[in-house]
C-alpha cells in the first residue's frame, strides 16, 4: 500500500523514478523496489520525498508514516497457534484483518472463514504433529481468522460455493450437518452473503468455477485509493495478483458466478436441503 502511494505521488507530480531517486539521494532501483512493495524507507526520507513532490499536508504525511510502520510484533508468527499459518498464507491473514470486502469463490472445501470447529477438526484429523504443532493449534488458528466477521465494524464477506463444497465429506455425516447448519446460520448475518452454484443449473445460468480465488479490498488512509488483490492457489503455488488485467479477469469471473448462482434465499434453502440429506 505504501508503494502504491509513492507511485501515486510520482504520477501526480509528473516525476520519474530516477528523478525521485535523486530527490532523496538514492538509486532508481530502490524507488522501483519500494513501489513494488519491497525494501524499506526511513520516515525522514519518506517525508522528504513527499515534501519535494508537493505533498506537504501533515495529515497525508502522517498517513504515509503509518503505512511504513511495521505493525507486526516481533515473534508474532512463531508463537502460540499463529505457528500454524504457513509463510505464504500469512499475507492473506493480514489482508483479511484489514480488508473491508472479501469475495470468495470456492470448490470442494467450505471456505475457511465460514468453517465450524467440527469441520476444521475433521479436515486436520490426519495431519501429523510437526515441531510441536498440534491439531488444537491448527484449529485455533483457523477459528481465530473468523473474528473479522464479528467485529464492531465487520467487513463484507460474499461467498460463491460450488455444490461440491456442500457434499465433499470431511468427518462423518454429523460433522457435515453441523457445518451446513452453520452456513445457513451465518448467512443470516447482514455482512455475510452466501450463494451456491448447483451442479444442475438451467440454460442461461451455467458458469462453472474453474479455479478457486479470493478478491480482497483493503481501504487505504492515503490518496491512491483502496488496495485490490486477487489471491489464487494451486498445487505448490500461491499468488497475489494486483495488476489491472488480472483483476479485471477475476472481476468478470465473479460477475458470471454471482449471476449464475442461486440467490441468497434460494441458497439457504438449498444448503438446508443438503443438510437434511445427511440426516438420512
TACORVEN-V155103 format. One record per residue. N is the residue number from 1. RES is the residue in one small letter. PSI is psi in radians with two decimals (NA if undefined). D_FIRST is the distance of its C-alpha to the first C-alpha in Angstrom with 2 decimals. Layout:
n;res;psi;d_first
N;RES;PSI;D_FIRST
N;RES;PSI;D_FIRST
This chain:
n;res;psi;d_first
1;x;-0.65;0.00
2;x;-0.71;3.80
3;x;-0.68;5.34
4;x;-0.64;5.12
5;x;-0.71;6.45
6;x;-0.76;8.83
7;x;-0.69;9.92
8;x;-0.74;10.57
9;x;-0.76;12.61
10;x;-0.77;14.48
11;x;-0.76;15.34
12;x;-0.68;16.50
13;x;-0.16;18.52
14;x;0.64;19.90
15;x;2.38;19.28
16;x;2.90;19.09
17;x;-0.69;17.23
18;x;-0.74;20.67
19;x;-0.69;21.37
20;x;-0.68;18.16
21;x;-0.71;19.16
22;x;-0.53;22.58
23;x;-0.56;21.41
24;x;0.33;20.26
25;x;0.95;22.80
26;x;-2.93;20.76
27;x;2.71;20.68
28;x;-0.72;19.11
29;x;-0.58;18.22
30;x;-0.73;16.22
31;x;-0.76;14.18
32;x;-0.69;13.85
33;x;-0.69;12.80
34;x;-0.72;9.99
35;x;-0.62;8.75
36;x;-0.01;9.33
37;x;0.08;7.48
38;x;2.95;10.90
39;x;-3.03;12.89
40;x;2.77;12.65
41;x;2.43;13.45
42;x;2.73;15.83
43;x;-0.67;15.50
44;x;-0.80;18.38
45;x;-0.62;17.08
46;x;-0.80;13.80
47;x;-0.68;16.05
48;x;-0.77;18.57
49;x;-0.79;16.35
50;x;-0.79;15.31
51;x;-0.78;19.04
52;x;-0.35;20.32
53;x;-0.02;18.19
54;x;0.13;19.58
55;x;1.41;16.80
56;x;-0.10;19.18
57;x;2.22;18.63
58;x;-0.63;18.55
59;x;-0.73;16.64
60;x;-0.72;13.72
61;x;-0.61;14.03
62;x;-0.63;14.16
63;x;-0.69;10.86
64;x;-0.78;9.45
65;x;-0.66;11.72
66;x;-0.68;10.73
67;x;-0.54;7.09
68;x;-0.28;8.96
69;x;2.47;11.65
70;x;1.80;12.58
71;x;-0.14;13.50
72;x;2.29;15.43
73;x;2.55;19.05
74;x;2.25;21.03
75;x;0.02;22.98
76;x;-0.75;21.16
77;x;-0.06;21.21
78;x;0.21;24.73
79;x;2.68;26.66
80;x;-2.61;28.29
81;x;-0.21;27.34
82;x;-0.37;23.74
83;x;-0.33;25.45
84;x;-0.31;26.00
85;x;2.23;22.46
86;x;2.68;22.34
87;x;-0.78;19.82
88;x;-0.22;18.28
89;x;-0.25;18.08
90;x;-0.61;16.36
91;x;-0.71;12.83
92;x;-0.74;14.28
93;x;-0.75;15.80
94;x;-0.74;12.70
95;x;-0.73;10.99
96;x;-0.68;14.39
97;x;-0.52;14.52
98;x;-0.13;11.55
99;x;2.67;12.23
100;x;-0.13;14.62
101;x;2.34;16.03
102;x;2.30;17.14
103;x;2.19;19.60
104;x;2.07;21.55
105;x;2.23;24.39
106;x;2.57;26.64
107;x;2.55;29.94
108;x;-0.70;32.40
109;x;2.41;30.60
110;x;2.31;29.67
111;x;2.50;25.87
112;x;-0.55;25.08
113;x;-0.25;23.83
114;x;0.52;27.30
115;x;2.41;29.60
116;x;2.89;32.42
117;x;-0.73;33.48
118;x;-0.67;36.56
119;x;-0.78;34.66
120;x;-0.76;32.09
121;x;-0.69;35.04
122;x;-0.65;36.93
123;x;-0.61;34.07
124;x;0.13;33.96
125;x;-0.61;37.71
126;x;0.06;38.43
127;x;2.33;35.60
128;x;2.70;37.13
129;x;2.16;36.33
130;x;2.16;34.29
131;x;0.74;34.07
132;x;0.11;35.07
133;x;1.90;32.47
134;x;2.98;34.59
135;x;-0.57;34.43
136;x;-0.66;33.87
137;x;-0.78;30.72
138;x;-0.74;29.43
139;x;-0.81;30.50
140;x;-0.64;29.03
141;x;-0.76;25.64
142;x;-0.79;25.64
143;x;-0.57;26.94
144;x;-0.54;24.51
145;x;-0.45;21.62
146;x;-0.13;23.55
147;x;-0.43;23.27
148;x;-0.29;20.24
149;x;-0.18;22.84
150;x;0.45;25.05
151;x;3.07;23.13
152;x;-0.51;24.24
153;x;1.30;21.42
154;x;2.69;20.91
155;x;2.97;18.57
156;x;2.17;20.35
157;x;2.17;21.32
158;x;2.20;23.28
159;x;2.43;25.12
160;x;2.05;27.43
161;x;2.28;29.78
162;x;2.61;32.39
163;x;-0.45;35.81
164;x;-0.51;35.72
165;x;-0.56;33.29
166;x;-0.39;36.09
167;x;-0.38;38.88
168;x;2.02;37.63
169;x;2.29;39.26
170;x;2.08;37.77
171;x;-2.70;40.50
172;x;-3.02;43.51
173;x;-0.59;44.18
174;x;-0.71;43.78
175;x;-0.76;40.21
176;x;-0.69;39.41
177;x;-0.76;41.11
178;x;-0.71;39.11
179;x;-0.77;35.83
180;x;-0.66;36.77
181;x;-0.64;38.07
182;x;-0.67;34.76
183;x;-0.75;32.93
184;x;-0.76;35.33
185;x;-0.86;34.88
186;x;-0.43;31.09
187;x;-0.18;31.00
188;x;-0.10;32.85
189;x;2.60;29.91
190;x;-0.49;28.44
191;x;0.05;24.85
192;x;2.13;25.91
193;x;2.27;27.23
194;x;2.23;29.03
195;x;2.54;30.72
196;x;2.39;33.03
197;x;1.74;33.81
198;x;2.76;37.45
199;x;-0.72;39.32
200;x;1.90;41.83
201;x;2.52;40.40
202;x;2.78;42.50
203;x;2.45;42.26
204;x;-0.22;39.42
205;x;0.71;37.23
206;x;2.06;36.73
207;x;1.67;33.33
208;x;2.61;32.85
209;x;1.80;29.60
210;x;-0.81;29.42
211;x;2.57;26.59
212;x;2.50;24.61
213;x;2.78;20.97
214;x;2.30;18.30
215;x;2.20;15.93
216;x;2.48;13.11
217;x;2.15;11.37
218;x;2.04;8.91
219;x;2.54;9.36
220;x;2.46;7.15
221;x;-0.12;9.37
222;x;-2.68;8.68
223;x;-0.05;10.47
224;x;-0.09;8.51
225;x;3.04;9.31
226;x;2.65;8.35
227;x;2.23;6.43
228;x;2.30;9.70
229;x;2.64;10.99
230;x;2.24;14.61
231;x;2.14;16.01
232;x;2.55;19.40
233;x;2.32;21.95
234;x;-3.03;25.19
235;x;1.97;27.85
236;x;0.23;26.38
237;x;2.30;23.03
238;x;2.32;19.69
239;x;2.52;17.03
240;x;1.99;13.49
241;x;2.31;13.52
242;x;0.07;11.08
243;x;2.63;13.56
244;x;-0.68;15.32
245;x;-0.78;18.69
246;x;-0.72;17.94
247;x;-0.70;16.23
248;x;-0.71;19.24
249;x;-0.72;21.64
250;x;-0.58;20.41
251;x;-0.73;20.41
252;x;-0.74;23.96
253;x;-0.72;24.96
254;x;-0.73;23.80
255;x;-0.73;25.85
256;x;-0.75;28.86
257;x;-0.78;28.70
258;x;-0.53;28.50
259;x;-0.60;31.35
260;x;-0.49;33.44
261;x;2.88;33.00
262;x;2.72;35.26
263;x;3.02;34.43
264;x;-0.81;33.25
265;x;-0.69;36.85
266;x;-0.65;38.24
267;x;-0.72;35.75
268;x;-0.73;36.84
269;x;-0.71;40.43
270;x;-0.78;39.81
271;x;-0.73;38.10
272;x;-0.65;41.03
273;x;-0.79;43.48
274;x;-0.67;42.06
275;x;-0.71;42.10
276;x;-0.55;45.78
277;x;-0.58;46.51
278;x;-0.26;45.39
279;x;-0.21;47.92
280;x;NA;50.82
